[in-house]
């Protein structure tokens, strides 16, 4: 018997209802139709009317859990354009903010996955720690990342509150280490996730995947290590790599990257960098173009900026490849119907970043 079922998986970074139409025979999926709804907003279409602060704020609003990454990539691109890097102290604090954002994003996705798996206590633990991390990030940035980050550095000098916010990750790490260790090896989790929704290294390469989705398939690319920017040359993260390419491998990578992100924040807190947090940029932007790439929670995020000699005249954004029609078919065809939502959410899809114009 063949029938069609529509699912609307609840992924943390889906702002719009995403429909997957599945053709099913017996208990297996035999065909998939997915047409991503990514919206049609062009956020940088009125650059001539936008102040510098508004441009950064617009970038920070583009992704529900990647605003720091967007604003940071834009700032780095502008700094490359004027050939004026931010001071070391600012770069370390920027790194801490980016890693707090990464950890919160990954934990939120893990919480969603554990809800699908009916592991309520695990879901609650991950969600609670994600909330605690976002609270630390809000304290670090004064509650407004777009007003905290600026081309040339940061708007505010670090104070006692800053270092206290960063030090709070120590308690979160103490909880997460044993939780991750117990969870990844849990028999029930292994039974539900191993060899489910497999993306092979070959497929990951073919689709140009990057970020955690690719690292769970055995591809080792990570911009923070391959092309260190900011403070990553000094505070380089350990690579989280799995080779299974299945839901279990993706869960393991998200856990490992969360722990490593918090360890980096802990180092920033313990090894306080002294010095200024901003530099003055040139009064007039040069005619030309530049770009910068950062490792956002879902992979490489590149910003391209151009200047006409008076102001920023063009901005383009290129995000890591997301779940699309071909990839959805790859991971869902032949899968059990009951695993469909789990597989989709395990790819940590986002319906905002792909909507931006490509470089």
Secondary structure, DSSP 4 states (H G I P E B T S, - for coil): -EEEEEE----TB--S---EEEEEETTEEEEEEE--------TTTTGGG--HHHHHHHHHTSSTT-HHHHHHHHHHHHHHHHT-PPPHHHHHHHHHHHHHHHHHHHHHHHHHHHHHTT-HHHHHHHHHHHHHHHHHHHHHHTT-HHHHEETTEESS---HHHHHHHHTHHHHHHHHHHHHHHHHT-HHHHHHHTTSS---HHHHHHTT--HHHHHTTT----HHHHS--TTTTTSPPPP---S--SHHHHHHHHHHHHHHHHHHHHHHHHSPPPS-SB-PPPSSPPEEEEEEEEEETTEEEEEEEEEESSSEEEEEEEEPP---HHHHHHHHTTSBGGGHHHHHHHTT-BSSGGGSPP-
